[in-house]
């Protein structure tokens, strides 16, 4: 199973809100994630991600590959 760390969009039209999830790469954009690792609200004045760093490190050690956006959010949250 190829696990990816990516953003999953939720929220209303024109009001995006994202979850940072660990998900099987073959699942679609609205598929059920393996684990929810945090959230990201780009609409806030100081947009900052709320990420469970310990769990992200666990998934990275076990071979999960983050997308470019998630990698930058992880780096900014440390």
Secondary structure, DSSP 4 states (H G I P E B T S, - for coil): --EEEEEEEEEETTEEEEEEEEEETTS-TTSPPSEEEEEE-TTSTT--EEE-HHHHHHHHHTT-EE-HHHHHHHHHH-
